[in-house]
Amino acid sequence: MAETGRASLRAARLSWVLYDWASSPVPTLHATFVFSVYFTTVIAPENGSLYWAQMTALSAFVLALAAPIMGRFADSKGILKQSLIATTLATALATAALWFIQPSPAFILPALLLSGLAIFLSEAAFLFYNGLLPSLAGKQDYGRLSGFGWGTGYFGAIATLVLVLVLFILPDQPVTGTKNQLGGPVQLTMLFAAGWLVVFSLPLFIFAPSPSARPLSGNLWAQLLSSLKHAAAIPGMKRFLLARMAFTDGLVTLFAFGGIYAAKVFAFSQTEILIFAIALNITAGLGAVLAGPLTDRLGPSLVLRASLLCLTGLGLLAVLAPDRQIFWAAGLALGIFIGPCQSAARVWMARRVPPEHTTSLFGLFAFSGKVTSFVGPLCYGWLVLATGNERSGMAVVIVLLILGYFLLPPRQSQNKAA
């Protein structure tokens, strides 16, 4: 009986890690390296960066408002697993629908609507995914499991980027014979990303635990208020959430405009952008996996601080890079610290959430990562519009990372779990 329980837990953990492999390619192929570049260079070559920035900002703001409510509702009703399944399948549907977007300015609005919906749904699914972490491991193992998940996600992104290059971008005659169509490879990539998400999410749909309902007294709004009050009473929580607002906004901007920046500043082709993305994800995946044990040993706060300092310095080098070679070197080195930063932040939160507020507080975690995440993309878009220079827009990332570092709660006020 005990052996059966251990086997079930192993299956649940592996399927949880595999979900990162399943879901990471969607934002990688859609929001960062393929469809976003296609949108800003082909569908909307004039002001495309501004349109994309506004769409990204709006979807993030809507999620910020909805996340705590969705989290509290899932906790209260015991539907964490069901919510994960529903939002994952909806994400796949919205992503697949981008197949219908043609390389014409007439498709600007449909492209933005579907993209905004796909971004919102994928982030909502990740909220429920994060909420499963405390039920899968003890606090002493959060760092390893979280880092392994992030790392696996990056390697999943690598696998899909390679497959997209081999199947759709590089061949003179792709597997579907649509090379002669300007948007054909991009449209196929969106179908591919949607199918990948569904197929590799199935194990988690089957093996994920189903946390029981954890209702609090009062209606949904009263329960949400109770969760917020509980969060406010946790030492260091307020400053941590403020810090996460800042540095996550910087990372969101980096992810949303990294491919666009490379194309506009260094004239990367679509193929070159994908090769760069593959290399970047290799360093990011290695960084996330290697930092997992360090997070358990040294605490997420120290790993988070070190990662932010390194990201700031290397990001500044990428913004000032005079040529492709320096940009390549800075970008690959920067990737090493992206995964540890994200994973350590998740572990910091997971170590502090009580069982009855798990998804609710991860909803607040998502809120902190999204409520101001429109600031970076909007500033990027408006600065580029005002200066005509993509470098000025990317400088926003540096400012937000520095701000996030100084907003983190002091380490001396935190306990060993920090």
HELIX and SHEET records of a PDB file:
HELIX    1   1 ALA A    2  SER A   23  1                                  22    
HELIX    2   2 PRO A   25  PRO A   27  1                                   3    
HELIX    3   3 THR A   28  PHE A   33  3                                   6    
HELIX    4   4 PHE A   35  TYR A   38  1                                   4    
HELIX    5   5 PHE A   39  ILE A   43  3                                   5    
HELIX    6   6 GLY A   48  LYS A   77  1                                  30    
HELIX    7   7 LEU A   80  ALA A   96  1                                  17    
HELIX    8   8 ALA A   97  PHE A  100  5                                   4    
HELIX    9   9 PRO A  105  PHE A  107  5                                   3    
HELIX   10  10 ILE A  108  GLY A  131  1                                  24    
HELIX   11  11 LEU A  133  SER A  135  5                                   3    
HELIX   12  12 LYS A  139  ASP A  141  5                                   3    
HELIX   13  13 TYR A  142  VAL A  164  1                                  23    
HELIX   14  14 LEU A  165  ILE A  169  3                                   5    
HELIX   15  15 GLY A  184  PHE A  207  1                                  24    
HELIX   16  16 LEU A  220  ALA A  233  1                                  14    
HELIX   17  17 MET A  237  PHE A  266  1                                  30    
HELIX   18  18 GLN A  270  LEU A  298  1                                  29    
HELIX   19  19 PRO A  300  LEU A  320  1                                  21    
HELIX   20  20 ARG A  324  ALA A  350  1                                  27    
HELIX   21  21 PRO A  355  HIS A  357  5                                   3    
HELIX   22  22 THR A  358  LYS A  370  1                                  13    
HELIX   23  23 VAL A  375  THR A  387  1                                  13    
HELIX   24  24 GLU A  390  LEU A  407  1                                  18    
HELIX   25  25 ARG A  411  SER A  413  5                                   3    
END                                                                             
